[in-house]
């Protein structure tokens, strides 16, 4: 799947996000819906290690996108 960033996202940030996205995808077994949502989140300039629900793990660090998405769907 190819990511299309929204206009205005810095080229250097795009490269960082693409690299992080590739590493993240290889470490998770994603459903098609999770992958689409993840790409949409990243295309807006957001990091995969953060989430739009402001959810944090037990240590207080932001929960990664897919873990937070799965947690929200369980609630």
Biopython code that builds the backbone (N, CA, C, O; Angstrom):
import numpy as np
from Bio.PDB.StructureBuilder import StructureBuilder

atoms = [
    (1, "UNK", "N", (0.850, -1.177, 0.000)),
    (1, "UNK", "CA", (0.000, 0.000, 0.000)),
    (1, "UNK", "C", (0.896, 1.239, 0.000)),
    (1, "UNK", "O", (1.868, 1.314, 0.751)),
    (2, "UNK", "N", (0.560, 2.197, -0.840)),
    (2, "UNK", "CA", (1.360, 3.415, -0.943)),
    (2, "UNK", "C", (0.676, 4.543, -0.166)),
    (2, "UNK", "O", (-0.541, 4.720, -0.234)),
    (3, "UNK", "N", (1.480, 5.287, 0.562)),
    (3, "UNK", "CA", (0.925, 6.377, 1.355)),
    (3, "UNK", "C", (0.933, 7.673, 0.548)),
    (3, "UNK", "O", (1.889, 7.963, -0.172)),
    (4, "UNK", "N", (-0.128, 8.435, 0.675)),
    (4, "UNK", "CA", (-0.242, 9.750, 0.044)),
    (4, "UNK", "C", (-0.436, 10.775, 1.148)),
    (4, "UNK", "O", (-1.476, 10.812, 1.806)),
    (5, "UNK", "N", (0.568, 11.596, 1.338)),
    (5, "UNK", "CA", (0.513, 12.603, 2.390)),
    (5, "UNK", "C", (-0.341, 13.787, 1.971)),
    (5, "UNK", "O", (-0.413, 14.131, 0.791)),
    (6, "UNK", "N", (-0.989, 14.407, 2.951)),
    (6, "UNK", "CA", (-1.758, 15.609, 2.657)),
    (6, "UNK", "C", (-0.782, 16.717, 2.300)),
    (6, "UNK", "O", (0.366, 16.690, 2.742)),
    (7, "UNK", "N", (-1.216, 17.694, 1.506)),
    (7, "UNK", "CA", (-0.328, 18.795, 1.144)),
    (7, "UNK", "C", (0.170, 19.533, 2.390)),
    (7, "UNK", "O", (-0.562, 19.705, 3.365)),
    (8, "UNK", "N", (1.419, 19.959, 2.331)),
    (8, "UNK", "CA", (1.994, 20.738, 3.419)),
    (8, "UNK", "C", (2.854, 19.945, 4.385)),
    (8, "UNK", "O", (3.489, 20.527, 5.265)),
    (9, "UNK", "N", (2.886, 18.614, 4.237)),
    (9, "UNK", "CA", (3.735, 17.797, 5.104)),
    (9, "UNK", "C", (5.160, 17.866, 4.565)),
    (9, "UNK", "O", (5.412, 17.540, 3.405)),
    (10, "UNK", "N", (6.074, 18.289, 5.406)),
    (10, "UNK", "CA", (7.481, 18.453, 5.044)),
    (10, "UNK", "C", (8.056, 17.160, 4.460)),
    (10, "UNK", "O", (7.766, 16.069, 4.950)),
    (11, "UNK", "N", (8.862, 17.288, 3.425)),
    (11, "UNK", "CA", (9.447, 16.127, 2.742)),
    (11, "UNK", "C", (10.283, 15.280, 3.691)),
    (11, "UNK", "O", (10.232, 14.051, 3.629)),
    (12, "UNK", "N", (11.048, 15.917, 4.563)),
    (12, "UNK", "CA", (11.872, 15.169, 5.510)),
    (12, "UNK", "C", (10.984, 14.386, 6.481)),
    (12, "UNK", "O", (11.290, 13.239, 6.807)),
    (13, "UNK", "N", (9.897, 14.991, 6.941)),
    (13, "UNK", "CA", (8.968, 14.292, 7.819)),
    (13, "UNK", "C", (8.318, 13.127, 7.079)),
    (13, "UNK", "O", (8.120, 12.061, 7.662)),
    (14, "UNK", "N", (7.987, 13.315, 5.818)),
    (14, "UNK", "CA", (7.400, 12.227, 5.027)),
    (14, "UNK", "C", (8.331, 11.020, 4.984)),
    (14, "UNK", "O", (7.880, 9.885, 5.136)),
    (15, "UNK", "N", (9.616, 11.253, 4.780)),
    (15, "UNK", "CA", (10.586, 10.159, 4.713)),
    (15, "UNK", "C", (10.678, 9.423, 6.045)),
    (15, "UNK", "O", (10.762, 8.195, 6.080)),
    (16, "UNK", "N", (10.662, 10.181, 7.139)),
    (16, "UNK", "CA", (10.715, 9.578, 8.479)),
    (16, "UNK", "C", (9.467, 8.738, 8.713)),
    (16, "UNK", "O", (9.552, 7.607, 9.193)),
    (17, "UNK", "N", (8.310, 9.296, 8.372)),
    (17, "UNK", "CA", (7.057, 8.575, 8.580)),
    (17, "UNK", "C", (6.973, 7.320, 7.719)),
    (17, "UNK", "O", (6.473, 6.293, 8.180)),
    (18, "UNK", "N", (7.450, 7.383, 6.483)),
    (18, "UNK", "CA", (7.456, 6.203, 5.611)),
    (18, "UNK", "C", (8.325, 5.097, 6.208)),
    (18, "UNK", "O", (7.938, 3.929, 6.216)),
    (19, "UNK", "N", (9.488, 5.472, 6.702)),
    (19, "UNK", "CA", (10.403, 4.497, 7.301)),
    (19, "UNK", "C", (9.770, 3.879, 8.545)),
    (19, "UNK", "O", (9.791, 2.660, 8.715)),
    (20, "UNK", "N", (9.212, 4.712, 9.405)),
    (20, "UNK", "CA", (8.562, 4.217, 10.621)),
    (20, "UNK", "C", (7.366, 3.331, 10.288)),
    (20, "UNK", "O", (7.142, 2.312, 10.943)),
    (21, "UNK", "N", (6.602, 3.717, 9.275)),
    (21, "UNK", "CA", (5.432, 2.950, 8.865)),
    (21, "UNK", "C", (5.836, 1.566, 8.370)),
    (21, "UNK", "O", (5.193, 0.574, 8.714)),
    (22, "UNK", "N", (6.884, 1.490, 7.575)),
    (22, "UNK", "CA", (7.359, 0.200, 7.059)),
    (22, "UNK", "C", (7.817, -0.709, 8.203)),
    (22, "UNK", "O", (7.497, -1.897, 8.218)),
    (23, "UNK", "N", (8.557, -0.160, 9.148)),
    (23, "UNK", "CA", (9.018, -0.950, 10.292)),
    (23, "UNK", "C", (7.830, -1.403, 11.150)),
    (23, "UNK", "O", (7.792, -2.538, 11.625)),
    (24, "UNK", "N", (6.889, -0.521, 11.333)),
    (24, "UNK", "CA", (5.697, -0.812, 12.142)),
    (24, "UNK", "C", (4.868, -1.919, 11.499)),
    (24, "UNK", "O", (4.438, -2.855, 12.173)),
    (25, "UNK", "N", (4.649, -1.805, 10.198)),
    (25, "UNK", "CA", (3.861, -2.820, 9.474)),
    (25, "UNK", "C", (4.493, -4.203, 9.565)),
    (25, "UNK", "O", (3.790, -5.209, 9.654)),
    (26, "UNK", "N", (5.811, -4.249, 9.544)),
    (26, "UNK", "CA", (6.488, -5.550, 9.579)),
    (26, "UNK", "C", (6.427, -6.187, 10.968)),
    (26, "UNK", "O", (6.682, -7.383, 11.111)),
    (27, "UNK", "N", (6.093, -5.402, 11.987)),
    (27, "UNK", "CA", (6.044, -5.955, 13.340)),
    (27, "UNK", "C", (4.622, -6.248, 13.823)),
    (27, "UNK", "O", (4.441, -6.767, 14.924)),
    (28, "UNK", "N", (3.615, -5.920, 13.014)),
    (28, "UNK", "CA", (2.217, -6.146, 13.385)),
    (28, "UNK", "C", (1.500, -6.930, 12.298)),
    (28, "UNK", "O", (1.784, -6.766, 11.111)),
    (29, "UNK", "N", (0.573, -7.775, 12.707)),
    (29, "UNK", "CA", (-0.314, -8.456, 11.773)),
    (29, "UNK", "C", (-1.576, -7.597, 11.697)),
    (29, "UNK", "O", (-2.422, -7.652, 12.590)),
    (30, "UNK", "N", (-1.700, -6.811, 10.639)),
    (30, "UNK", "CA", (-2.777, -5.833, 10.517)),
    (30, "UNK", "C", (-3.913, -6.336, 9.635)),
    (30, "UNK", "O", (-3.691, -7.016, 8.633)),
    (31, "UNK", "N", (-5.133, -5.987, 10.031)),
    (31, "UNK", "CA", (-6.272, -6.239, 9.155)),
    (31, "UNK", "C", (-6.280, -5.148, 8.087)),
    (31, "UNK", "O", (-5.566, -4.153, 8.209)),
    (32, "UNK", "N", (-7.077, -5.331, 7.052)),
    (32, "UNK", "CA", (-7.173, -4.302, 6.010)),
    (32, "UNK", "C", (-7.689, -2.989, 6.590)),
    (32, "UNK", "O", (-7.198, -1.916, 6.239)),
    (33, "UNK", "N", (-8.672, -3.072, 7.473)),
    (33, "UNK", "CA", (-9.227, -1.862, 8.093)),
    (33, "UNK", "C", (-8.182, -1.148, 8.946)),
    (33, "UNK", "O", (-8.080, 0.078, 8.907)),
    (34, "UNK", "N", (-7.402, -1.916, 9.721)),
    (34, "UNK", "CA", (-6.350, -1.310, 10.540)),
    (34, "UNK", "C", (-5.297, -0.643, 9.666)),
    (34, "UNK", "O", (-4.828, 0.452, 9.979)),
    (35, "UNK", "N", (-4.926, -1.303, 8.569)),
    (35, "UNK", "CA", (-3.920, -0.742, 7.670)),
    (35, "UNK", "C", (-4.426, 0.559, 7.028)),
    (35, "UNK", "O", (-3.681, 1.536, 6.951)),
    (36, "UNK", "N", (-5.667, 0.578, 6.575)),
    (36, "UNK", "CA", (-6.231, 1.798, 5.985)),
    (36, "UNK", "C", (-6.261, 2.937, 7.003)),
    (36, "UNK", "O", (-5.892, 4.069, 6.689)),
    (37, "UNK", "N", (-6.698, 2.636, 8.208)),
    (37, "UNK", "CA", (-6.762, 3.660, 9.256)),
    (37, "UNK", "C", (-5.368, 4.157, 9.626)),
    (37, "UNK", "O", (-5.165, 5.353, 9.834)),
    (38, "UNK", "N", (-4.421, 3.245, 9.707)),
    (38, "UNK", "CA", (-3.041, 3.608, 10.024)),
    (38, "UNK", "C", (-2.462, 4.525, 8.949)),
    (38, "UNK", "O", (-1.819, 5.526, 9.266)),
    (39, "UNK", "N", (-2.687, 4.188, 7.689)),
    (39, "UNK", "CA", (-2.175, 5.009, 6.596)),
    (39, "UNK", "C", (-2.830, 6.389, 6.584)),
    (39, "UNK", "O", (-2.171, 7.395, 6.321)),
    (40, "UNK", "N", (-4.109, 6.428, 6.866)),
    (40, "UNK", "CA", (-4.799, 7.717, 6.928)),
    (40, "UNK", "C", (-4.207, 8.578, 8.048)),
    (40, "UNK", "O", (-3.975, 9.771, 7.856)),
    (41, "UNK", "N", (-3.964, 7.979, 9.206)),
    (41, "UNK", "CA", (-3.374, 8.675, 10.352)),
    (41, "UNK", "C", (-1.981, 9.210, 9.994)),
    (41, "UNK", "O", (-1.675, 10.375, 10.245)),
    (42, "UNK", "N", (-1.153, 8.358, 9.412)),
    (42, "UNK", "CA", (0.206, 8.765, 9.056)),
    (42, "UNK", "C", (0.215, 9.799, 7.930)),
    (42, "UNK", "O", (1.080, 10.674, 7.902)),
    (43, "UNK", "N", (-0.738, 9.707, 7.005)),
    (43, "UNK", "CA", (-0.773, 10.638, 5.864)),
    (43, "UNK", "C", (-1.032, 12.080, 6.306)),
    (43, "UNK", "O", (-0.761, 13.025, 5.564)),
    (44, "UNK", "N", (-1.557, 12.235, 7.517)),
    (44, "UNK", "CA", (-1.810, 13.566, 8.059)),
    (44, "UNK", "C", (-0.608, 14.105, 8.830)),
    (44, "UNK", "O", (-0.677, 15.173, 9.438)),
    (45, "UNK", "N", (0.501, 13.349, 8.797)),
    (45, "UNK", "CA", (1.728, 13.797, 9.451)),
    (45, "UNK", "C", (1.885, 13.278, 10.867)),
    (45, "UNK", "O", (2.717, 13.780, 11.623)),
    (46, "UNK", "N", (1.096, 12.277, 11.236)),
    (46, "UNK", "CA", (1.146, 11.730, 12.590)),
    (46, "UNK", "C", (2.047, 10.503, 12.670)),
    (46, "UNK", "O", (2.174, 9.746, 11.707)),
    (47, "UNK", "N", (2.666, 10.320, 13.824)),
    (47, "UNK", "CA", (3.557, 9.181, 14.056)),
    (47, "UNK", "C", (2.751, 7.926, 14.389)),
    (47, "UNK", "O", (1.705, 8.002, 15.032)),
    (48, "UNK", "N", (3.248, 6.779, 13.945)),
    (48, "UNK", "CA", (2.574, 5.510, 14.213)),
    (48, "UNK", "C", (2.663, 5.126, 15.684)),
    (48, "UNK", "O", (1.892, 4.290, 16.154)),
    (49, "UNK", "N", (3.588, 5.726, 16.405)),
    (49, "UNK", "CA", (3.757, 5.409, 17.829)),
    (49, "UNK", "C", (2.862, 6.285, 18.705)),
    (49, "UNK", "O", (3.027, 6.312, 19.925)),
    (50, "UNK", "N", (1.919, 6.999, 18.095)),
    (50, "UNK", "CA", (0.978, 7.848, 18.814)),
    (50, "UNK", "C", (-0.433, 7.504, 18.334)),
    (50, "UNK", "O", (-0.597, 6.724, 17.396)),
    (51, "UNK", "N", (-1.440, 8.079, 18.966)),
    (51, "UNK", "CA", (-2.812, 7.764, 18.582)),
    (51, "UNK", "C", (-3.730, 8.963, 18.788)),
    (51, "UNK", "O", (-3.435, 9.831, 19.609)),
    (52, "UNK", "N", (-4.841, 9.022, 18.053)),
    (52, "UNK", "CA", (-5.753, 10.171, 18.144)),
    (52, "UNK", "C", (-6.682, 10.127, 19.354)),
    (52, "UNK", "O", (-7.428, 11.076, 19.595)),
    (53, "UNK", "N", (-6.642, 9.041, 20.113)),
    (53, "UNK", "CA", (-7.530, 8.894, 21.269)),
    (53, "UNK", "C", (-6.847, 9.312, 22.570)),
    (53, "UNK", "O", (-7.445, 9.235, 23.643)),
    (54, "UNK", "N", (-5.596, 9.755, 22.471)),
    (54, "UNK", "CA", (-4.807, 10.169, 23.646)),
    (54, "UNK", "C", (-4.691, 9.053, 24.680)),
    (54, "UNK", "O", (-4.652, 9.312, 25.883)),
    (55, "UNK", "N", (-4.635, 7.816, 24.204)),
    (55, "UNK", "CA", (-4.503, 6.671, 25.105)),
    (55, "UNK", "C", (-3.028, 6.448, 25.418)),
    (55, "UNK", "O", (-2.159, 6.588, 24.558)),
    (56, "UNK", "N", (-2.775, 6.097, 26.675)),
    (56, "UNK", "CA", (-1.408, 5.839, 27.121)),
    (56, "UNK", "C", (-1.310, 4.415, 27.652)),
    (56, "UNK", "O", (-2.296, 3.834, 28.104)),
    (57, "UNK", "N", (-0.106, 3.868, 27.588)),
    (57, "UNK", "CA", (0.129, 2.540, 28.144)),
    (57, "UNK", "C", (0.336, 2.668, 29.656)),
    (57, "UNK", "O", (0.293, 3.768, 30.206)),
    (58, "UNK", "N", (0.553, 1.564, 30.297)),
    (58, "UNK", "CA", (0.699, 1.564, 31.750)),
    (58, "UNK", "C", (1.864, 2.428, 32.236)),
    (58, "UNK", "O", (1.826, 2.947, 33.352)),
    (59, "UNK", "N", (2.892, 2.583, 31.410)),
    (59, "UNK", "CA", (4.045, 3.388, 31.825)),
    (59, "UNK", "C", (3.856, 4.882, 31.524)),
    (59, "UNK", "O", (4.754, 5.686, 31.772)),
    (60, "UNK", "N", (2.705, 5.240, 30.999)),
    (60, "UNK", "CA", (2.404, 6.647, 30.741)),
    (60, "UNK", "C", (2.775, 7.133, 29.355)),
    (60, "UNK", "O", (2.439, 8.259, 28.988)),
    (61, "UNK", "N", (3.460, 6.312, 28.577)),
    (61, "UNK", "CA", (3.832, 6.686, 27.208)),
    (61, "UNK", "C", (2.621, 6.519, 26.294)),
    (61, "UNK", "O", (1.763, 5.674, 26.549)),
    (62, "UNK", "N", (2.550, 7.317, 25.236)),
    (62, "UNK", "CA", (1.426, 7.157, 24.302)),
    (62, "UNK", "C", (1.389, 5.735, 23.737)),
    (62, "UNK", "O", (2.427, 5.149, 23.430)),
    (63, "UNK", "N", (0.206, 5.205, 23.610)),
    (63, "UNK", "CA", (0.005, 3.881, 23.032)),
    (63, "UNK", "C", (0.141, 4.006, 21.514)),
    (63, "UNK", "O", (-0.304, 4.996, 20.933)),
    (64, "UNK", "N", (0.746, 3.020, 20.877)),
    (64, "UNK", "CA", (0.859, 3.066, 19.423)),
    (64, "UNK", "C", (-0.533, 2.998, 18.792)),
    (64, "UNK", "O", (-1.501, 2.597, 19.438)),
    (65, "UNK", "N", (-0.615, 3.392, 17.531)),
    (65, "UNK", "CA", (-1.895, 3.553, 16.857)),
    (65, "UNK", "C", (-2.752, 2.289, 16.865)),
    (65, "UNK", "O", (-3.906, 2.333, 17.290)),
    (66, "UNK", "N", (-2.207, 1.167, 16.402)),
    (66, "UNK", "CA", (-3.016, -0.046, 16.263)),
    (66, "UNK", "C", (-3.414, -0.610, 17.629)),
    (66, "UNK", "O", (-4.546, -1.063, 17.799)),
    (67, "UNK", "N", (-2.518, -0.588, 18.586)),
    (67, "UNK", "CA", (-2.862, -1.069, 19.925)),
    (67, "UNK", "C", (-3.994, -0.230, 20.507)),
    (67, "UNK", "O", (-4.927, -0.771, 21.099)),
    (68, "UNK", "N", (-3.916, 1.081, 20.342)),
    (68, "UNK", "CA", (-4.978, 1.966, 20.828)),
    (68, "UNK", "C", (-6.276, 1.700, 20.074)),
    (68, "UNK", "O", (-7.348, 1.660, 20.678)),
    (69, "UNK", "N", (-6.186, 1.518, 18.764)),
    (69, "UNK", "CA", (-7.387, 1.253, 17.964)),
    (69, "UNK", "C", (-8.054, -0.048, 18.422)),
    (69, "UNK", "O", (-9.277, -0.110, 18.549)),
    (70, "UNK", "N", (-7.259, -1.070, 18.665)),
    (70, "UNK", "CA", (-7.806, -2.340, 19.129)),
    (70, "UNK", "C", (-8.416, -2.197, 20.524)),
    (70, "UNK", "O", (-9.450, -2.796, 20.818)),
    (71, "UNK", "N", (-7.777, -1.411, 21.370)),
    (71, "UNK", "CA", (-8.295, -1.187, 22.722)),
    (71, "UNK", "C", (-9.628, -0.459, 22.681)),
    (71, "UNK", "O", (-10.558, -0.817, 23.403)),
    (72, "UNK", "N", (-9.722, 0.563, 21.839)),
    (72, "UNK", "CA", (-10.968, 1.317, 21.695)),
    (72, "UNK", "C", (-12.086, 0.414, 21.206)),
    (72, "UNK", "O", (-13.221, 0.535, 21.667)),
    (73, "UNK", "N", (-11.786, -0.489, 20.283)),
    (73, "UNK", "CA", (-12.829, -1.363, 19.746)),
    (73, "UNK", "C", (-13.305, -2.396, 20.766)),
    (73, "UNK", "O", (-14.407, -2.930, 20.639)),
    (74, "UNK", "N", (-12.476, -2.681, 21.783)),
    (74, "UNK", "CA", (-12.861, -3.622, 22.828)),
    (74, "UNK", "C", (-13.729, -2.979, 23.895)),
    (74, "UNK", "O", (-14.447, -3.669, 24.619)),
    (75, "UNK", "N", (-13.664, -1.659, 23.993)),
    (75, "UNK", "CA", (-14.411, -0.943, 25.041)),
    (75, "UNK", "C", (-15.875, -0.863, 24.684)),
    (75, "UNK", "O", (-16.665, -0.299, 25.440)),
]
sb = StructureBuilder()
sb.init_structure("model")
sb.init_model(0)
sb.init_chain("A")
sb.init_seg("    ")
for serial, (resi, resn, name, xyz) in enumerate(atoms, 1):
    if name == "N":
        sb.init_residue(resn, " ", resi, " ")
    sb.init_atom(name, np.array(xyz, "f"), 0.0, 1.0, " ", f" {name:<3s}", serial, name[0])
structure = sb.get_structure()
